[in-house]
């Protein structure tokens, strides 16, 4: 008897509908799966056989052939277990309901229970686009799948519950929750003493989604400050939440007990991370740290300790807000619109600009160290902020700094201005303005024009740095509620492109 089921497979961060066909043909007992399955799917034969028998059904000694269609792309993952098992049960007459009635996905344990799988929200989106209104998912993926109002989700814990769902004898899951994170649980900017210049720089960077480099002596607070930036970023909107959740689900970073990711992600990979871990890839390309930070923060602590090929891999996503990963299995484009925060010592010993400890590095080693910072990547960083050692009086003071909540109010107000400015277009932040948008929205007054022209010559700014200064100046003006960009705004923006001047190289 020919039978079948409907499931979904992941390609990049998107999902496609897969038709499963099961037939019993003449010959000795066997179990063959065709249609470009990966090794995980091939191994599912023993899982399925054991799960069926331990669920109280009989796995008949027949010659089964399973086809995964379309056969043009490689299928991967253990999510095909449940639909294949359901189709086999129907083909052998163990159940009388057609599995094609409801798409399903799930990995089977040997006892017949169902484990969670990756990419369920991407699958749910694909079903909604195809006009399909029901979906059977593992119980632990219920919140993720139920985040779409257009879809009836039936979470199941074992094969028997899946059969009841196929028959329409179970109720759809309707509870919706967020990812469980909240601002109150995050480190607060009020913990930071002193560092007014650096705090101001972080506020500007957060407001305009600008990439920022923090450099200074060890222990000056660079990492502490970077880890608090999530507390001043606004929540993600609906579209951003869904897109971010898709990436984290495919990457296996989404806890099954959580729904949509509603706060910007914060990723902090170790400096020993490989280029594949950062960009994504593998035999079957999947997302890396760069894409996992999409719509959020990519924090690179000890920036110059990262391998050079990893640092250079940042060039495309910093420019295009996406990253292309090509492997033998295919070429995939992953979203990568992140705000990068890099933290670094200014030299090998770390005390080049320190006001209390003398630098022990030679001029040659300082120059070599600077050359590791400088170049195409530095040109793509909007802001460079020197973080000095905190004074004793600031450390010993009993008062606390401004809270993240107060700073977040100003950041949200500045982003609201940008939202109105770029409404109807693809741009969302000042940092992502095109050359035409810079001309339209970054008009300078006469005084500001003269200052920027002089700075271009004295500071040897590239064309890309020129536009970076204008974009940062636009954000500073937005924070202060000004329509135009004035002299003070340009002067402050120029103060954040000071690395060459500080090194005097």
VEXTORVEX-790508 format. One record per residue (C-alpha): x, y, z; residue number from 0. Coordinates in nm, 3 decimals, decimal comma, padded with zeros to 5 digits. Layout:
BEGIN
        X        Y        Z   nr
        X        Y        Z  NUM
...
//
This chain:
BEGIN
        X        Y        Z   nr
   00,000   00,000   00,000    0
   00,133   00,341  -00,099    1
   00,117   00,604   00,174    2
   00,270   00,942   00,248    3
   00,310   01,238   00,482    4
   00,398   01,606   00,466    5
   00,690   01,758   00,654    6
   00,942   02,038   00,613    7
   01,318   02,070   00,565    8
   01,555   02,356   00,639    9
   01,761   02,535   00,372   10
   01,973   02,806   00,527   11
   01,732   02,978   00,766   12
   01,426   02,910   00,551   13
   01,212   02,598   00,523   14
   01,063   02,411   00,232   15
   00,774   02,162   00,221   16
   00,880   01,798   00,176   17
   00,650   01,523   00,056   18
   00,725   01,181   00,207   19
   00,619   00,877   00,003   20
   00,624   00,524   00,148   21
   00,570   00,212  -00,059   22
   00,591  -00,159   00,017   23
   00,755  -00,344  -00,268   24
   00,836  -00,707  -00,337   25
   01,153  -00,849  -00,196   26
   01,320  -00,941   00,129   27
   01,242  -00,727   00,436   28
   01,426  -00,397   00,411   29
   01,407  -00,026   00,479   30
   01,550   00,214   00,221   31
   01,535   00,596   00,227   32
   01,604   00,789  -00,095   33
   01,589   01,155  -00,192   34
   01,932   01,287  -00,085   35
   01,905   01,213   00,289   36
   02,200   01,293   00,517   37
   02,349   01,041   00,759   38
   02,111   01,149   01,038   39
   01,810   01,057   00,824   40
   01,967   00,729   00,712   41
   02,020   00,634   01,076   42
   01,653   00,706   01,148   43
   01,559   00,360   01,019   44
   01,655   00,194   01,346   45
   01,502   00,473   01,557   46
   01,173   00,447   01,369   47
   01,160   00,068   01,390   48
   01,223   00,070   01,767   49
   00,985   00,362   01,831   50
   00,699   00,192   01,646   51
   00,740  -00,137   01,832   52
   00,781   00,029   02,174   53
   00,464   00,230   02,109   54
   00,260  -00,092   02,092   55
   00,245  -00,128   01,712   56
   00,390  -00,404   01,498   57
   00,668  -00,326   01,254   58
   00,586  -00,575   00,980   59
   00,875  -00,754   00,805   60
   00,816  -00,584   00,468   61
   01,041  -00,418   00,212   62
   00,981  -00,045   00,268   63
   01,107   00,227   00,036   64
   01,078   00,588   00,152   65
   01,117   00,878  -00,092   66
   01,177   01,237   00,018   67
   01,056   01,470  -00,254   68
   01,167   01,691  -00,416   69
   01,493   01,504  -00,454   70
   01,687   01,804  -00,586   71
   01,830   01,925  -00,257   72
   01,985   01,746   00,037   73
   01,769   01,687   00,344   74
   01,922   01,699   00,689   75
   01,822   01,660   01,052   76
   01,615   01,419   01,258   77
   01,283   01,597   01,210   78
   01,174   01,347   00,944   79
   01,139   01,061   01,196   80
   00,779   01,124   01,300   81
   00,625   01,173   00,953   82
   00,809   00,868   00,815   83
   00,683   00,657   01,107   84
   00,327   00,784   01,056   85
   00,338   00,700   00,684   86
   00,470   00,349   00,758   87
   00,193   00,288   01,013   88
  -00,066   00,395   00,756   89
   00,094   00,188   00,478   90
   00,080  -00,126   00,694   91
  -00,278  -00,061   00,809   92
  -00,184   00,007   01,173   93
  -00,369   00,341   01,164   94
  -00,665   00,440   00,947   95
  -00,601   00,817   00,929   96
  -00,408   00,958   00,634   97
  -00,090   01,129   00,767   98
  -00,106   01,377   00,480   99
  -00,393   01,554   00,657  100
  -00,157   01,754   00,883  101
   00,211   01,842   00,827  102
   00,432   01,718   01,110  103
   00,790   01,721   01,230  104
   00,974   01,554   01,516  105
   01,265   01,336   01,620  106
   01,176   00,997   01,769  107
   01,330   00,838   02,074  108
   01,352   00,460   02,092  109
   01,055   00,452   02,332  110
   00,830   00,642   02,091  111
   00,855   00,980   02,260  112
   00,922   01,289   02,048  113
   01,220   01,521   02,087  114
   01,244   01,887   01,974  115
   01,402   01,988   01,643  116
   01,565   02,301   01,503  117
   01,401   02,558   01,276  118
   01,036   02,506   01,374  119
   00,941   02,874   01,338  120
   01,087   02,877   00,985  121
   00,872   02,573   00,908  122
   00,566   02,742   01,053  123
   00,625   03,048   00,833  124
   00,659   02,826   00,524  125
   00,325   02,658   00,602  126
   00,149   02,993   00,648  127
   00,286   03,115   00,314  128
   00,161   02,793   00,152  129
  -00,188   02,845   00,296  130
  -00,170   02,544   00,529  131
  -00,334   02,606   00,866  132
  -00,226   02,315   01,092  133
   00,105   02,181   01,219  134
   00,204   01,894   01,451  135
   00,524   01,976   01,641  136
   00,724   01,833   01,933  137
   00,590   01,951   02,268  138
   00,906   02,148   02,349  139
   00,872   02,349   02,026  140
   00,513   02,456   02,103  141
   00,580   02,820   02,198  142
   00,802   02,878   01,900  143
   00,546   02,746   01,650  144
   00,246   02,910   01,820  145
   00,394   03,259   01,780  146
   00,215   03,283   01,442  147
  -00,157   03,359   01,480  148
  -00,243   03,211   01,140  149
  -00,143   02,857   01,236  150
  -00,309   02,594   01,454  151
  -00,033   02,416   01,644  152
  -00,069   02,068   01,795  153
   00,221   01,987   02,031  154
   00,275   01,616   02,090  155
   00,493   01,413   02,326  156
   00,472   01,071   02,161  157
   00,340   00,879   01,860  158
  -00,002   00,817   02,019  159
  -00,059   01,189   02,074  160
   00,044   01,255   01,713  161
  -00,220   01,007   01,592  162
  -00,486   01,180   01,802  163
  -00,383   01,515   01,653  164
  -00,409   01,375   01,300  165
  -00,762   01,256   01,381  166
  -00,858   01,599   01,515  167
  -00,911   01,468   01,869  168
  -00,674   01,711   02,042  169
  -00,697   02,086   02,098  170
  -00,458   02,335   01,937  171
  -00,206   02,512   02,158  172
  -00,281   02,883   02,200  173
  -00,054   03,012   02,479  174
   00,196   03,273   02,365  175
   00,499   03,381   02,566  176
   00,811   03,586   02,499  177
   01,169   03,468   02,539  178
   01,168   03,528   02,914  179
   01,439   03,797   02,919  180
   01,366   04,141   03,060  181
   01,557   04,463   03,119  182
   01,540   04,419   03,497  183
   01,755   04,105   03,474  184
   02,031   04,279   03,277  185
   02,343   04,454   03,410  186
   02,271   04,829   03,446  187
   02,471   05,133   03,339  188
   02,426   05,274   03,689  189
   02,698   05,028   03,799  190
   02,959   05,219   03,596  191
   03,148   05,492   03,782  192
   03,291   05,785   03,590  193
   03,366   05,720   03,222  194
   03,134   05,997   03,105  195
   03,292   06,018   02,759  196
   03,269   05,645   02,701  197
   02,912   05,631   02,833  198
   02,816   05,910   02,594  199
   02,979   05,722   02,307  200
   02,786   05,406   02,389  201
   02,458   05,601   02,395  202
   02,528   05,750   02,053  203
   02,630   05,411   01,911  204
   02,312   05,248   02,044  205
   02,094   05,529   01,908  206
   02,223   05,509   01,551  207
   02,331   05,140   01,540  208
   02,694   05,246   01,493  209
   02,992   05,012   01,514  210
   03,224   05,120   01,796  211
   03,579   05,042   01,911  212
   03,663   05,076   02,279  213
   04,036   05,093   02,348  214
   04,226   05,162   02,667  215
   04,427   05,016   02,952  216
   04,338   04,677   03,104  217
   04,078   04,709   03,378  218
   03,945   05,045   03,259  219
   03,592   04,908   03,212  220
   03,568   04,834   02,839  221
   03,410   04,490   02,879  222
   03,187   04,600   03,166  223
   03,048   04,880   02,953  224
   02,998   04,666   02,644  225
   02,802   04,403   02,838  226
   02,554   04,668   02,950  227
   02,460   04,802   02,608  228
   02,174   04,551   02,569  229
   02,000   04,726   02,859  230
   01,968   05,053   02,662  231
   01,849   04,903   02,333  232
   01,475   04,908   02,253  233
   01,277   04,586   02,210  234
   01,260   04,430   01,867  235
   00,950   04,492   01,660  236
   00,736   04,202   01,536  237
   00,922   04,147   01,209  238
   01,262   04,170   01,376  239
   01,152   03,925   01,647  240
   01,038   03,665   01,395  241
   01,352   03,701   01,183  242
   01,581   03,681   01,488  243
   01,391   03,381   01,625  244
   01,428   03,203   01,289  245
   01,805   03,243   01,301  246
   01,838   03,130   01,661  247
   01,604   02,836   01,605  248
   01,798   02,710   01,303  249
   02,121   02,760   01,496  250
   01,993   02,552   01,786  251
   02,019   02,845   02,030  252
   01,651   02,873   02,109  253
   01,529   02,721   02,434  254
   01,217   02,515   02,366  255
   01,038   02,674   02,662  256
   01,060   03,020   02,502  257
   00,867   03,193   02,230  258
   00,978   03,482   02,012  259
   01,307   03,656   02,083  260
   01,193   04,007   02,178  261
   01,519   04,168   02,298  262
   01,825   04,228   02,076  263
   02,063   03,932   02,097  264
   02,408   03,979   02,249  265
   02,679   03,749   02,115  266
   03,030   03,743   02,256  267
   03,242   03,476   02,083  268
   03,581   03,386   02,229  269
   03,886   03,519   02,049  270
   03,992   03,162   01,962  271
   03,679   03,112   01,751  272
   03,738   02,980   01,400  273
   03,622   03,154   01,085  274
   03,352   02,886   01,035  275
   03,222   02,942   01,389  276
   03,200   03,314   01,314  277
   03,066   03,317   00,958  278
   02,874   02,990   00,955  279
   02,929   02,694   00,729  280
   03,014   02,330   00,771  281
   02,926   02,047   00,536  282
   02,568   02,170   00,534  283
   02,591   02,549   00,587  284
   02,433   02,684   00,901  285
   02,449   03,016   01,084  286
   02,754   03,141   01,275  287
   02,808   03,404   01,543  288
   02,784   03,687   01,290  289
   02,430   03,589   01,189  290
   02,328   03,500   01,545  291
   02,396   03,865   01,633  292
   02,156   03,988   01,362  293
   01,936   04,270   01,496  294
   02,160   04,284   01,802  295
   02,516   04,312   01,926  296
   02,835   04,132   01,822  297
   03,089   04,195   02,099  298
   03,449   04,109   02,016  299
   03,652   04,131   02,335  300
   04,031   04,124   02,294  301
   03,965   04,222   01,933  302
   04,322   04,195   01,809  303
   04,358   03,844   01,953  304
   04,113   03,714   01,691  305
   04,274   03,546   01,392  306
   04,329   03,778   01,099  307
   04,107   03,575   00,865  308
   03,824   03,602   01,121  309
   03,862   03,980   01,141  310
   03,872   04,010   00,762  311
   03,557   03,797   00,737  312
   03,371   04,084   00,903  313
   03,420   04,310   00,603  314
   03,130   04,185   00,389  315
   02,864   04,171   00,663  316
   02,968   04,511   00,803  317
   02,917   04,660   00,458  318
   02,624   04,458   00,318  319
   02,442   04,350   00,640  320
   02,444   03,992   00,514  321
   02,695   03,714   00,470  322
   02,724   03,462   00,187  323
   02,840   03,109   00,274  324
   02,921   02,877  -00,015  325
   02,983   02,506   00,024  326
   02,947   02,198  -00,196  327
   02,593   02,151  -00,061  328
   02,492   02,497  -00,183  329
   02,532   02,870  -00,139  330
   02,331   03,046   00,130  331
   02,284   03,410   00,225  332
   02,237   03,470   00,598  333
   02,120   03,804   00,743  334
   02,389   03,988   00,942  335
   02,273   04,338   01,035  336
   02,452   04,370   01,367  337
   02,609   04,645   01,574  338
   02,971   04,556   01,642  339
   03,145   04,650   01,966  340
   03,518   04,578   01,965  341
   03,734   04,613   02,276  342
   04,112   04,618   02,264  343
   04,424   04,723   02,449  344
   04,609   05,002   02,264  345
   04,942   04,815   02,268  346
   05,099   04,488   02,383  347
   05,136   04,597   02,744  348
   04,808   04,789   02,733  349
   04,927   05,114   02,895  350
   05,010   05,329   02,591  351
   04,757   05,601   02,678  352
   04,742   05,540   03,052  353
   04,792   05,846   03,273  354
   04,948   05,655   03,563  355
   05,142   05,356   03,427  356
   05,417   05,406   03,171  357
   05,404   05,204   02,850  358
   05,689   04,950   02,820  359
   05,649   04,890   02,445  360
   05,900   05,005   02,186  361
   05,800   05,244   01,911  362
   05,829   04,964   01,657  363
   05,600   04,728   01,851  364
   05,346   05,008   01,899  365
   05,346   05,073   01,526  366
   05,306   04,702   01,447  367
   05,021   04,680   01,695  368
   04,849   04,981   01,542  369
   04,882   04,830   01,196  370
   04,681   04,531   01,319  371
   04,399   04,769   01,414  372
   04,419   04,994   01,111  373
   04,304   04,907   00,763  374
   03,974   04,814   00,598  375
   03,806   04,703   00,922  376
   03,891   05,025   01,111  377
   03,751   05,220   00,817  378
   03,419   05,040   00,871  379
   03,404   05,128   01,241  380
   03,202   05,445   01,300  381
   03,334   05,542   01,642  382
   03,663   05,500   01,829  383
   03,646   05,574   02,202  384
   03,942   05,590   02,440  385
   03,846   05,444   02,779  386
   04,071   05,584   03,052  387
   04,137   05,441   03,396  388
   03,865   05,537   03,649  389
   03,967   05,790   03,917  390
   03,972   05,683   04,281  391
   03,715   05,946   04,373  392
   03,471   05,802   04,118  393
   03,531   05,446   04,235  394
   03,496   05,532   04,603  395
   03,192   05,755   04,559  396
   02,866   05,637   04,708  397
   02,646   05,776   04,435  398
   02,539   05,579   04,128  399
   02,544   05,678   03,763  400
   02,248   05,730   03,535  401
   02,033   05,419   03,499  402
   01,994   05,222   03,179  403
   01,622   05,301   03,181  404
   01,687   05,676   03,152  405
   01,941   05,626   02,875  406
   01,706   05,387   02,694  407
   01,436   05,657   02,684  408
   01,669   05,886   02,489  409
   01,781   05,602   02,261  410
   01,419   05,512   02,185  411
   01,336   05,877   02,109  412
   01,630   05,901   01,866  413
   01,530   05,576   01,698  414
   01,170   05,697   01,664  415
   01,304   05,997   01,470  416
   01,494   05,760   01,241  417
   01,187   05,542   01,198  418
   00,985   05,839   01,075  419
   01,271   05,963   00,860  420
   01,319   05,634   00,675  421
   00,954   05,520   00,672  422
   00,868   05,329   00,357  423
   01,231   05,245   00,278  424
   01,471   04,964   00,357  425
   01,692   05,176   00,586  426
   01,618   05,167   00,960  427
   01,918   05,335   01,123  428
   02,144   05,631   01,058  429
   02,443   05,396   01,040  430
   02,285   05,221   00,741  431
   02,212   05,531   00,531  432
   02,299   05,513   00,163  433
   02,503   05,786  -00,008  434
   02,185   05,940  -00,142  435
   02,023   05,939   00,201  436
   02,332   06,102   00,349  437
   02,295   06,384   00,095  438
   01,925   06,417   00,174  439
   01,938   06,403   00,554  440
   02,288   06,520   00,653  441
   02,298   06,879   00,529  442
   02,559   07,083   00,717  443
   02,558   07,446   00,817  444
   02,843   07,671   00,687  445
   03,048   07,645   01,009  446
   03,009   07,269   01,026  447
   03,106   07,240   00,658  448
   03,432   07,432   00,713  449
   03,522   07,220   01,016  450
   03,463   06,893   00,835  451
   03,659   07,008   00,530  452
   03,956   07,104   00,747  453
   03,936   06,778   00,942  454
   03,935   06,572   00,622  455
   04,276   06,717   00,532  456
   04,436   06,715   00,877  457
   04,306   06,374   00,989  458
   04,355   06,208   00,648  459
   04,001   06,067   00,652  460
   03,897   05,833   00,372  461
   03,574   05,876   00,178  462
   03,416   05,600   00,386  463
   03,523   05,773   00,710  464
   03,379   06,100   00,580  465
   03,037   05,939   00,550  466
   03,080   05,772   00,890  467
   03,136   06,113   01,051  468
   02,824   06,252   00,885  469
   02,614   05,958   01,002  470
   02,738   05,987   01,360  471
   02,675   06,362   01,346  472
   02,319   06,291   01,230  473
   02,264   06,063   01,530  474
   02,403   06,321   01,775  475
   02,167   06,580   01,629  476
   01,875   06,336   01,663  477
   01,958   06,278   02,029  478
   01,940   06,653   02,087  479
   01,627   06,697   01,877  480
   01,785   06,911   01,600  481
   01,667   06,897   01,241  482
   02,003   07,003   01,098  483
   02,359   06,905   01,181  484
   02,545   07,188   01,351  485
   02,903   07,270   01,439  486
   02,890   07,103   01,783  487
   02,750   06,784   01,635  488
   03,029   06,754   01,378  489
   03,297   06,836   01,635  490
   03,172   06,560   01,864  491
   03,145   06,314   01,574  492
   03,505   06,394   01,474  493
   03,620   06,333   01,830  494
   03,514   05,971   01,786  495
   03,751   05,925   01,489  496
   04,065   05,988   01,691  497
   04,267   05,669   01,674  498
   04,517   05,791   01,414  499
   04,562   06,119   01,599  500
   04,620   05,950   01,935  501
   04,882   05,718   01,792  502
   05,041   06,007   01,598  503
   05,132   05,773   01,317  504
//
